[in-house]
């Protein structure tokens, strides 16, 4: 009897039209967990017509009272990478999330295999973001990637990716079956690409270091030319100029 599946069904029946799935790999045999995860995604698609908006792939990590070495079901980096690649193939429309649990090396590998959302400068202790120095003694688990957000953003751009801070779909009501239809038809790209450039521009203006800003401005300049629809390109250029002038919160 799967309480997790039942809870997800009840949430969607109650009107929550976007849900995320995830398995903490290392607690059980990974093949069982992996199969269950994909079966759950298939179930949501079949019953509700909307698959998972996101899938997270955390691995068990060392914590104050947990030693992952005592668990028999841990998975190595290569197996973890295969899991990420297979999820991307099996559920191509979903956003895949990887956290700072994983090292820079591991995250760099799986981003190329389909991971689309990552965190940066995360803190896992209660009230951790209010502390000037990371409070290691109260963290829920060890964080492997301790870089600043600026360092993560610069790293992504140097690898050729566009760091996006976009939340437009939620704010525009593009959720549930409306989001899924756009995603599966690949039309979501017409929103995601310009929104990524505009939100990156805001970050560069408001928070970035000099080096990150310089690299980011060049990236935005080159990526503007990759927007296929001329009207969208011109609107995006206009919004970028207004962001330069201090106006914020544009979105498609």
C-alpha positions as CSV (number, residue, x, y, z in Angstrom):
1,X,0.0,0.0,0.0
2,X,1.6,3.2,-1.2
3,X,0.8,6.2,1.0
4,X,2.9,8.4,-1.2
5,X,0.9,7.6,-4.3
6,X,-2.4,8.0,-2.5
7,X,-1.3,11.4,-1.0
8,X,-0.3,12.6,-4.5
9,X,-3.6,11.5,-5.9
10,X,-5.5,13.3,-3.2
11,X,-3.5,16.4,-3.7
12,X,-4.3,16.5,-7.5
13,X,-8.0,15.6,-6.9
14,X,-8.1,18.5,-4.5
15,X,-6.9,21.0,-7.1
16,X,-3.1,21.0,-6.8
17,X,-2.3,20.5,-10.5
18,X,1.5,20.6,-10.3
19,X,3.3,17.9,-8.3
20,X,6.9,16.8,-8.0
21,X,8.4,13.3,-7.4
22,X,11.6,12.2,-5.9
23,X,13.4,9.2,-4.3
24,X,16.1,9.5,-1.7
25,X,18.4,7.0,-3.3
26,X,20.4,4.8,-0.9
27,X,17.6,3.8,1.5
28,X,16.4,0.8,-0.6
29,X,17.6,-1.1,-3.6
30,X,18.0,1.5,-6.3
31,X,16.5,-0.6,-9.1
32,X,13.3,-1.0,-7.0
33,X,13.2,2.7,-6.2
34,X,13.9,3.7,-9.8
35,X,11.1,1.4,-11.2
36,X,8.7,2.7,-8.6
37,X,9.5,6.3,-9.4
38,X,8.8,5.8,-13.2
39,X,5.6,3.8,-12.4
40,X,4.4,6.6,-10.2
41,X,5.0,9.1,-13.1
42,X,3.2,6.8,-15.5
43,X,0.3,6.5,-13.0
44,X,-0.1,10.3,-12.7
45,X,-0.1,10.6,-16.4
46,X,-2.7,7.9,-16.9
47,X,-5.1,8.9,-14.1
48,X,-4.8,12.7,-14.1
49,X,-3.5,13.4,-17.5
50,X,-0.6,15.4,-16.0
51,X,2.7,13.8,-15.2
52,X,5.1,15.1,-12.6
53,X,6.2,18.8,-13.0
54,X,9.6,17.9,-11.5
55,X,11.6,14.8,-10.4
56,X,14.3,15.2,-7.8
57,X,17.3,12.7,-7.5
58,X,18.8,13.1,-4.0
59,X,21.3,10.6,-2.6
60,X,21.6,9.9,1.1
61,X,24.4,12.0,2.6
62,X,26.3,12.2,5.8
63,X,24.4,14.0,8.6
64,X,24.8,14.5,12.3
65,X,23.3,11.1,13.2
66,X,23.7,9.3,9.8
67,X,26.6,7.6,8.3
68,X,25.8,6.6,4.7
69,X,28.5,4.0,4.7
70,X,26.3,1.8,7.0
71,X,23.6,1.6,4.3
72,X,23.9,-1.3,1.9
73,X,22.0,0.3,-0.9
74,X,24.2,3.3,-1.8
75,X,24.9,3.9,-5.5
76,X,28.2,5.1,-7.1
77,X,28.5,8.1,-9.3
78,X,28.3,6.2,-12.6
79,X,25.1,4.5,-11.5
80,X,23.7,7.8,-10.4
81,X,24.5,9.3,-13.8
82,X,22.7,6.4,-15.6
83,X,19.6,6.9,-13.4
84,X,19.5,10.6,-14.4
85,X,19.9,9.8,-18.1
86,X,17.2,7.2,-18.0
87,X,14.8,9.5,-16.2
88,X,15.3,12.1,-18.9
89,X,14.6,9.5,-21.6
90,X,11.6,8.0,-19.8
91,X,10.0,11.3,-18.7
92,X,11.2,13.9,-21.2
93,X,8.8,16.6,-20.2
94,X,9.7,16.8,-16.6
95,X,12.1,19.2,-14.9
96,X,14.9,17.3,-13.2
97,X,16.4,18.7,-10.0
98,X,19.8,18.1,-8.4
99,X,20.8,19.9,-5.2
100,X,24.1,20.9,-3.5
101,X,24.1,17.5,-1.9
102,X,26.2,16.5,-4.9
103,X,29.7,17.8,-5.8
104,X,30.6,20.1,-8.6
105,X,32.0,17.2,-10.6
106,X,28.9,15.1,-10.3
107,X,26.6,18.0,-11.0
108,X,28.6,18.9,-14.1
109,X,28.2,15.4,-15.4
110,X,24.5,15.0,-14.9
111,X,23.6,18.5,-16.2
112,X,24.8,17.2,-19.6
113,X,22.5,14.2,-19.2
114,X,19.3,16.1,-18.7
115,X,19.2,17.7,-15.3
116,X,17.5,21.1,-15.8
117,X,17.3,22.7,-12.3
118,X,20.1,23.1,-9.8
119,X,20.6,24.9,-6.5
120,X,23.4,27.2,-5.4
121,X,24.7,28.3,-2.0
122,X,22.0,26.2,-0.3
123,X,21.9,25.9,3.5
124,X,20.1,23.0,5.2
125,X,19.9,24.3,8.7
126,X,16.9,26.1,10.2
127,X,17.5,29.8,9.8
128,X,20.7,29.1,8.0
129,X,20.3,31.9,5.5
130,X,20.2,34.5,8.3
131,X,23.7,33.5,9.5
132,X,26.8,35.2,8.0
133,X,28.8,32.0,8.2
134,X,27.3,28.6,7.3
135,X,26.3,26.9,10.6
136,X,27.6,23.4,9.9
137,X,26.7,22.0,13.3
138,X,22.9,22.3,12.7
139,X,22.7,21.2,9.1
140,X,20.3,18.4,8.1
141,X,23.0,16.9,5.9
142,X,26.4,17.7,4.5
143,X,26.4,19.9,1.4
144,X,29.0,18.9,-1.1
145,X,29.0,21.9,-3.4
146,X,29.8,24.9,-1.2
147,X,30.3,27.5,-3.9
148,X,28.5,30.9,-3.8
149,X,25.6,31.5,-6.1
150,X,27.7,33.9,-8.2
151,X,30.3,31.1,-8.7
152,X,27.6,28.7,-9.7
153,X,26.1,31.1,-12.2
154,X,29.5,31.9,-13.7
155,X,30.3,28.2,-13.9
156,X,27.1,27.4,-15.8
157,X,27.6,30.2,-18.3
158,X,31.2,29.1,-19.0
159,X,29.8,25.7,-19.8
160,X,27.5,27.3,-22.3
161,X,24.2,27.1,-20.3
162,X,21.8,30.0,-19.6
163,X,21.2,30.3,-15.8
164,X,17.5,31.2,-15.5
165,X,15.7,32.6,-12.4
166,X,12.3,32.5,-14.1
167,X,9.1,31.8,-12.2
168,X,6.8,33.1,-15.0
169,X,4.7,29.9,-15.5
170,X,3.5,29.8,-12.0
171,X,2.7,33.5,-12.0
172,X,1.0,33.3,-15.3
173,X,-1.1,30.3,-14.3
174,X,0.7,28.0,-16.7
175,X,0.4,24.9,-14.5
176,X,-1.0,21.5,-14.7
177,X,-2.4,20.4,-18.1
178,X,-1.8,23.9,-19.5
179,X,1.9,23.7,-18.7
180,X,2.2,20.1,-19.8
181,X,0.6,20.8,-23.2
182,X,3.1,23.6,-23.9
183,X,6.0,21.4,-22.6
184,X,5.2,18.3,-24.6
185,X,4.7,20.3,-27.8
186,X,8.0,22.2,-27.1
187,X,6.2,25.5,-27.4
188,X,7.3,26.3,-23.8
189,X,10.7,27.2,-25.4
190,X,9.1,30.4,-26.7
191,X,8.6,31.5,-23.1
192,X,11.6,29.8,-21.4
193,X,14.3,31.2,-23.6
194,X,13.5,34.9,-23.4
195,X,12.4,34.7,-19.8
196,X,15.8,33.1,-19.0
197,X,17.7,36.0,-20.6
198,X,15.6,38.6,-18.8
199,X,15.9,37.1,-15.4
200,X,19.6,36.5,-15.9
201,X,19.9,40.2,-16.8
202,X,18.2,41.2,-13.6
203,X,20.6,39.0,-11.6
204,X,23.6,40.5,-13.4
205,X,22.4,44.0,-12.7
206,X,21.5,43.5,-9.1
207,X,23.8,40.9,-7.6
208,X,26.6,39.6,-9.9
209,X,30.4,40.1,-9.6
210,X,32.2,42.1,-12.3
211,X,33.5,38.9,-14.0
212,X,30.1,37.2,-13.9
213,X,28.4,40.3,-15.3
214,X,30.8,40.6,-18.2
215,X,30.4,36.9,-19.2
216,X,26.6,37.1,-18.8
217,X,26.2,40.2,-21.0
218,X,28.1,38.5,-23.8
219,X,25.9,35.4,-23.3
220,X,22.7,37.4,-23.5
221,X,24.0,39.2,-26.6
222,X,24.7,36.0,-28.5
223,X,21.6,34.2,-27.3
224,X,19.3,37.0,-28.4
225,X,20.1,36.0,-31.9
226,X,18.9,32.4,-31.2
227,X,15.3,33.6,-30.5
228,X,13.5,32.3,-33.6
229,X,10.4,34.6,-33.6
230,X,11.4,38.1,-34.6
231,X,8.6,39.7,-32.6
232,X,9.6,37.9,-29.5
233,X,13.2,38.9,-30.1
234,X,12.3,42.6,-30.4
235,X,10.1,42.6,-27.3
236,X,12.9,40.8,-25.4
237,X,15.5,43.4,-26.5
238,X,13.1,46.2,-25.4
239,X,12.6,44.6,-22.0
240,X,16.4,44.1,-21.6
241,X,17.0,47.8,-22.2
242,X,14.3,48.7,-19.6
243,X,16.0,46.3,-17.1
244,X,19.2,48.2,-17.7
245,X,17.3,51.4,-16.8
246,X,16.2,49.8,-13.5
247,X,12.7,48.5,-14.4
248,X,12.1,44.9,-13.3
249,X,9.7,41.9,-13.6
250,X,9.1,41.4,-17.3
251,X,8.0,38.0,-18.5
252,X,6.4,36.1,-21.4
